[in-house]
């Protein structure tokens, strides 16, 4: 996968635009023949402008335009800083009190294939701190979302891809291949040794062992693990990934994935997310969100190109 049309969400509160720096670096590493377009988006709002009752709607609109133009000069500084013959830059500045809504509207209007956004990390907690805007974006954005933190890629540039090799759902194998292909495209060119795969398999249900004394717990565990190892082997061989770069462990994904990421010092974790609507979209709870909250590295969240059956 090569990204051709990237949306970068600028952070008005940070002098260093880490998301833009990461997007520019991705473009350079892709070595695309054609130019790649990067659009920067800055959402601005000042409540005091809306509380001025003495102004007419036209006067208020003019104030909005003036504020936007002031920010445009600041944005242009970064576009000039990262100017590159491989990249076509464009900047969008919108007046909106809801940043998440501004991002959603921008994504709906344009054919972006990647959204890049900065999210801060808290050293005392050694994990990323996601804002409500981040969560809304991860849940609802129809295209891949890359959440970046401070700093740059380390020398090893290890990428950990979380896959589901249970074999229980027909669409899952195809989605696994999507995730791995994306991870390989983000790794160093022709250096697949940076890519690791991780999968978790469920623990034996306690109630089953208690209610069925004759139940062979060890046999059940070996069977489940064996099936996951077989499916993982097929996946890694398809992409030429070494066996020692695949990790299959018993446990919950929200525990296994962050632990492996920390162990191998991953720079980026790639995982799949399921789009939700209605009440379920407003609640934390799916596996991806539990994993995300425990990570201490960059994150690329991808929704399947095909819906679940």
Secondary structure, 3 states (H helix, E strand, C coil): CCCCEEEEECCCCCCCCHHHHHHHHHHHHHCCCCCEEEEEEEEECCHHHHCCCCCCHHHHHHHHHHHHHHHHHHHHHHHHHCCCCCEEEEEEEEECCCHHHHHHHHHHHCCCCEEEEECCEECCCCEECCCHHHHHHHHHCCCCEEEECCCCCCCCCCEEEECCCCCCCHHHHHHHHHHHHHHHHHCCCCCHHHEEEEEEECCCCHHHHHHCCCCCHHHHHHHHHHHHHHHHHHHHHHCCCCHHHEEEEECCHHHHHHHHHHHCCCCEEEEEECCCCHHHHHCCCCHHHHHHCCCCCEEEEEECCCCCC
